[in-house]
Amino acid sequence: MADAETPRSTIDAETLQRKYDEEKRKRLREDGEKQYIDASGDYEDFEKDPFVKVPLERKAASEDIDVAVIGGGFGGLITAIKLRKAGVNSFRIIDQAGDFGGTWYYNRYPGIRCDIESLIYLPYLEELGIRPKEHYAHGAEIYAHCQTLGRHFDLYRQALFETKVTSLTWDEALSRWVIKTNRGDEIRARYVTVSQGPLAKVKLPGIPGIKRFKGKMFHSSRWDYDYTGGDTNGGLVNLGTKKVGIIGTGATAVQIIPVAADYAKELYVFQRTPTAVDVRNNRPIDPDWYESLPKGWQQERMNNFLALLSHKSQDIDLVHDQWTDYWKRIAVLAAEKKQEGSSDEDPLAIMQQIDYEKMDELRARIDDVVDDPTTAESLKPWYNYLCKRPLFSDNYLEAFNKPNVFLVDTDGVGVTEITEKGVVANGREYEIDCLIFATGFDVAAAAYKVGGYDVVGRNGLHIDDKWSHDLKTVHGTQLNGFPNFHIVGGFTQGTTAFNFMHALDIQAQHAVEIIAKCIDDKVTSMEVTPEAEDRWIATMEENHNMGIQRYFENCTPGFLNNEGDTESKPSFLGSNFGGGTVEYERIIHDWRNERVYDETTVTRLKE
Ligand code: NDP
């Protein structure tokens, strides 16, 4: 692994940038985000839950509670745990899945792992005394951790699984949210938290002919083990007689491909844009080392990682992986430039120089690993490092050396048609038995959209209508017109982090502290004022990170830059807080301690 100390190579930046621009142009499409279709209507089978074998039967609930936690993934779990710890015990967790886990419930494809270190990703490890097996945990271990949290904090008895919220309406007379579900429940909750995750809504490419295909097909997040055999560890023995196609080469596909390559008779990988894949360097967690960690180690490790990735100088790099290496290299170059007294201290220019170097190394790695030079050339990514989620794998590139694996590179065009028998790419039909869509999720969908219900606030105001006319929030978590309503995991005007768990933790803490305070103070309704929204918008504008915006605008199309369409997105209003997650946490912490009632309209219970 190259590291921050590695000497700098000479890069012809101009030629490289020309190549990046050319590759980007190839991929820009008029239909932008509209090229994708929802897994609804004719396509709803793609979102059907394959893991619930016997549907749950229960009576409809009718109850008054303090808090409805919508979503049982990590966002909802952390929120519920914090409520429990704060002594707020009257809550329900509602999720359409059959168990806790959210993205880890649905995504059980073979080879699944998290590429954020387990020690900072898995919440409450230290408190529960749990040692993950490896530095980068397997999906099954993460899913099991969700269940452990559910059991440890006694959350199961308050969970309503296999339950889809159908409407969420503020009742002014009751000062409560009325939550209706597909099981006939009516739950009247004083407060609501919504965290349905960015990876919940399946996305399919709008390729003509999907419905014509006569073979087996499914989305990666609804893996059909009845068809393939095996489980998340592999053993896909039924594929031994099958020709398998996979569309996509993103974070998911990179994990599936090596496992599918071990079992499929033939595996066809349909690639539109290659991804940058670094070494993973996974290893077991040494029990003795783990035992020696000082009290408070987990929060310290999370903070250290977040700080390094937020360009905040740190004396030590606790996680010390490919993520921190990239940011440390930027810090080292910035320090060098400063020492040289160079006038060229534009942070973006410094980042760009490191980026060219990093991507050059990753392209060189492909030549080292992949035997066939034409395949190696086709696997090379030509864009900046963060334009797509950086990936880590020690067996992805290696899979292309197998005789049963065929890379079908479409040079930016993608699959153009699906027929009864297979997939058309580069004008040729590839006959296959099974087609896997590793085509991702509608990441831009707002939390309430993902659940497929509308949120109706004060005076019948629909959240959609508010946001289509007036995209405003306070901290990306609360909205005027929507009392007692908290988004946990909101990044529009909120925050996100590469360790998403950290961002969830920060926003869950915020929601729970406010809710607990309101309950203590007998507050029945708390609503941020329009003035508070305007102040947050002004703060967003002041902190708007033009550099990062330009970085993403220059990227190859993808969900991180609205598929390259930089015109139709509402400027900084649609992005997250540009001052970074560390500063965001400080701001919301101070707000809830000092200004929570100043910037809200508050109604209290009459004594
Ligand atoms: P992505 O959106 O990242 O990838 C979708 C893939 O489908 C891309 O390669 C895309 O190509 C391709 N595609 C779309 N349409 C076509 C077409 N018509 N023809 C050919 N290819 C097509 O989805 P993923 O599920 O891979 O990842 C989503 C997110 O999930 C990640 O960004 C990450 O946040 C998370 N994740 C994290 C993991 C981890 O921690 N290890 C693992 C898995 C997912 P193109 O690039 O050209 O658009």
Boltz pocket constraint, residues with backbone or C-beta under 6 A from the ligand:
constraints:
  - pocket:
      binder: B
      contacts: [[A, 113], [A, 114], [A, 115], [A, 116], [A, 199], [A, 205], [A, 207], [A, 247], [A, 248], [A, 249], [A, 250], [A, 251], [A, 252], [A, 253], [A, 255], [A, 270], [A, 271], [A, 272], [A, 273], [A, 389], [A, 412], [A, 413], [A, 414], [A, 415], [A, 416], [A, 438], [A, 439], [A, 440], [A, 441], [A, 557], [A, 558], [A, 559]]
      max_distance: 6.0
